[in-house]
Amino acid sequence: MKISEAFDLYKEYITIKNQSRRVIETHEFVKKTFIEIMGDVNIGEIGMHNIYEWREAMSSRELKCGRKNERASNTIRCYILRVRAVFRHMKLIGEKCLDYELIPVPKRVDSKRDFLTSEEVERMIQSAYNLRNKFVISLLYSSGIRLSELLGLNREDIIDGRFTVIGKGGKARICFIDDRTQKLMDEYLDSRKDSCEALVVSGLFKERMTATNIQLLVKNTANRAGIKKKVTPHILRHSFATNFMNNNGDIRPLSALLGHANLNTTAIYTHLVDNNLERQYRQFHTV
């Protein structure tokens, strides 16, 4: 079986499993680079030396893109996991190929997570160009939802400060908004004259906003607020989680609110914010 056929066969499998669009895109990218470097040879001809060759080429490519070392390492780790998954699937269906367990997976490198303080978010809301932009910033920060989840919301979805989104893996979860966001939403929806069902629409075309629209909205609003950090919709999600932990929230409900399948994914925020650790330090450290 050719490499392209093996990747396509596994793509069918993960599509049926309802994997996210991002997983599919990463899978296609890894397939493309594999074939570019090794040719579309029979998968049974691939050995460990080929895996190392591909990994070195990918590492160089990531660093040339200007990524920090730790981010590049984690990206390569993600690519390797994709390759292992394909080889594992081939083994399960009886195809002769390299044992996926022989392909080493590098450890995840902890990277710095940027976030905004509640004061910085307030500055963004106050500096926003219009009512819609104020609402979008407040919604992302108060709910912690992903950009893709925001894009799918309709104007009738949020009722009494709560709503349901379909997150990664097609899993539904309940989310909430605070009073400020509720007030901004009511004002924004009351001001609209269009009939589009989307919760947030573009000002010019009165249709559902795209991911690029929202990303530019957040970036431009941060600039207007004089914030020097790189601010994205995902940074507002980090800010929501950090604020939750700063206020002594428990990691398990936070994990549910963020839609994490694994508690270990949420654990990064306990490293960012450990109020008890700081209290212990202040109490027992003397000068």
N, C-alpha and C positions, 0 to 999 in steps of 0.2 A: 504494500500500500504506500502511495506517495505521501510526502509530508502534507501537501495541500489537502489530500483526501482525508488524512487522519484528523487534521484540524477542523475540516468541514463536518466530519462525522461527530466530533465532540461538540462542535457548535450547535448541532441539532439537539444533542442531549441537554446542554445547558439552557437552550431556548425553551425546551419542553419544561424544564425545571423553573422557568420564569425568572432567570437571572436578570440583573439590572442591565440597562443599556450600556452603562460604563464598563461592566464586566465583558460584555460582547465586544465593545470597541477595543478594550485591552487585548482580548483574545485575537482579534483580527490584526492588530498591530504586531503582536508577537509572531503570528503566522507569517506576516509579510517580511519581518526582519530575518526570521529563520530561513526562509526561502532565498532572500537576497544574499545571505552569507554562505549558505551551503548548497543552494540549488534545490530544485524540487525532486530530490532523490527518494529512494525507497526508505521508509522510516526504519527498516531493519538494518540499514547501513550506518545509522547514526551511532557513534560511540562517545565515550566521555570526552575525548579530545575535541570533538565537534562542539559539545556543550560548552567546554571551557573557551573555545575560540569565539563562539557566539556571545558568551557572557562578557568577555573582554571587549569585544566590539561594542556591545550595548553600554558597558560602563563608560567607555570613552565618549560615546555619543551623548550620554546623559550629562557628563561634566562639561562637554562643549556647549551644551544648551544653557550653561550658566547656573545650573542647580548647585546648591550646597552639597558637600560630600555626604552628609547624613541623609539628605533627601534623595540623592542619587542612589545611595545604597538601598534604601527602602523601596525605591522604584524598581531597581533590579531584582530585589527579593520578590516583588509582586510578579514580575515577568517570569522568574524561575518557577514560581508556584503554578503559573499557567502552563508552562512546559511540562512540569511533573504531572499535572492533571491530565493532559493529553496522553502522555505515555502510560499513566495508570489506566486510563480508559481503554487504550489499545491492548494492554495486558489482560484486562477483564473480558474483552471480547475474543481473546485467543490469538491476537496478532503477535508475531515474533518481533520483539524490539528491546531496546535497552531497559533494564529494570529501573523504574522511576525512583525506587528507594536509594539507588546509588547516586542520584543527582543531589548534591548537598544544597541545603537552603541556608543562606546567611542569617544570622540573628537580626532581629529588628533593631535599628538604631534609634534611640529616643531623640526626638527633635523638639526644638523650642516651639511651643504653641502660643501664637500671639492672640491677644484678646483686648477688648475695650472695657474700661471701667463704666459703671452706670452713669457717671458724670459725662464721660465722652459720648456715650450714646445719647444722652439728653441734649448735648451740644449739637449732635447730628440732626436730631429731630427738630430742634429749634432753627437750625440753619437750612433745613430742607426747602427746596424750591417751591413746592406746592403741597396741598393737602394729601394728595396721593402718595407722594414721596415720604411724607411724615409717617403715613400709615404703614407703608412697606417696611421702613426701618424699624418701627415699633413692633410690627408683627413678627419679623424675623428674630428680634431680640427677646420678645416676651414669650414666644412659643418654642424657639430652638429648632424649628423645622428646617429641612433641607431646601435648597433652591428649587429642586425638581418637584418637591411636595407643594411648595407655594404656587408654582406654575399651574398645578392641576386643580387648585381650589376654585370653587364657584361662589357666587355672591350669597347663595342660600345655605352654604355649608356650615358657617359658624353661627351657632345658636346658643344663647345664654353663656357666652364666653368659652364654649367648648366645641371641638370639631374632631373629625376623624380623617387621617391621611393614610394612604397606602404607601408604605416605605419600601426599603430594599427587600428583595425576595418576595414581594407581593404581600407583605404582612401589614395588617391594619393596626393602628394604635390611636389612642385618644390624646388630644393635645388641648392646651388651654391658652387663653390670652388674658392679660391684665385689664384693669379698668381704663387705663389710658388708651390702650389699643382699641378697646371696644368703643370708646368715645370717638376716636379718630376714624374708625371704620364706619360708624353710623353717619358721621358728618360727610365722609367721602362718598358713600353710597347715595346719600340724600342729594349730593351735588351732581350726580351723574344723570345725563339725559339719554344715554344709549340703552339699547336692549340686549347687549352682550351678556351672556350668563357668567363670564369670567369674573372672579373677585377683583382682579386688578387688570386694567386695560391701558393700552397706549393712548396718549393724549391726542395724537394725530389721526390714527386709523380706527380708534375705538374697538380694538380687537385684543385678544389675550396677549399679554406681554411675553416676550421671548426671554430666554436665559441671558442673552447678551444685553437686552434692555435693562434687566434688573441689576446685572453686574455693573453696568455703567452708572445706573442710578445710585447705587451704593458708593461707588468710587467717587463720583462727582460730589455727592453730599458730604463725604468725609473731607474732601478738599475744601468745600465751602465752610466746613466747621473748623478748618485749620488743623486737622489731625494729620500728623506726618507718617503714621503707620500705614502699611498697606492694608486697606480694609476691603473685604469681600463679604458676600452673603454668608460664607462658611465661617468667617471670623466672628460674625454676629452670633452664629450658632455656638462657637466656642465661648463667646462672652456670656451667653445665656447659661451655659453649663458652669462656667467659673463663678458667676454671680450666685448660682444655686448653692455651690459648695462653700462659697465665702460666707453665706448665711446659715452655715451648719446643716445644709440639706443632706439627706442620706443617699448613698451611692446607688442603691437599688431602685428607688423611684426615679432617680435621674436617668438611669439606664433605660427604664421603661419610657420616659418622656422623650429621650433621644432616639429611641427605636434601635438600640444596640442589641444584636443577637447574643453577644458575649459580654459578660460583666468586665472582663479584662480590657475591653475597648474603652469602657468608661473610666477605668482605673487611672488613666492619664491625668484626670482632673483632681484626683487625690494627691498626685505628685505636685500639681500646680498650686493647690491650696490645701494646706494642712494646718488648720487653726490650732488644733490641740498640740501639735509639734512646736508651733511658735510660742504658745502659752507656756509649755514646759521649758522652752529655752529662756524666756523672759524671767521665769520663776527661779530657775536653778543656775543660770549663768551669772557670775559676778565679775565685776571689773577690779 
